[in-house]
Amino acid sequence: MIKMATKTIKKPKEEIKKEAVEEVRPPIVFEMPVAAIAGEDMTDEDLSREIAQSIKENAGKPERYLEAIGRRKTAVARVRLYTGGDKEFSVNSKPYQQYFPLVDDQQTATSSMVKMKCFDKFRVTVVVKGGGRHAQAEAIRHGTARVLVDFNNNLRKRLRKAGFLTRDPRMRERKKFGLKRARKSPQWAKR
């Protein structure tokens, strides 16, 4: 057997304490802009007043619209928000109640407008394609949230907190070769 000599070097306690002090850094503090702080504490009345004021500003102008796209799975919704005209919510040229027969899908599609208390203040037209009914309803919710932020940026914080501005990334997994579906294998028989 060969024994190797190892040499241990001991540091004085003072050096160890200095190293520990150097590693601790003060926390980094970011200053928030004044506008972001103001939008954070807005009440429902302030938001509704601001929306009403924005509508009044656009009242004299020819009919214009804001447009945004919402997505979920393979469903894509193109949402247009008009400030003037009839206050209606139509999906593929039909009233949303007629297009979505299930109440849950109706509530999902209009939830971003209802959350901001501006459902009866705008005319909204939606063209939606692809996916199933539920995915289409969620795509519409995503699109209406985006178009509301385009209309008034102060609505962003509440819509973000509710989760309406985040595109849901979950998709159907592709089928793999040698399997029945993405993960289901063929039936196995011992004999």
PyMOL commands that set and color helices and strands:
alter all, ss='L'
color gray80, all
select helices_A, chain A and resi 13-23+34-40+44-59+96-99+103-115+133-151+153-162
alter helices_A, ss='H'
color red, helices_A
select strands_A, chain A and resi 65-72+75-82+89-91+94-95+123-129
alter strands_A, ss='S'
color yellow, strands_A
deselect
rebuild
show_as cartoon
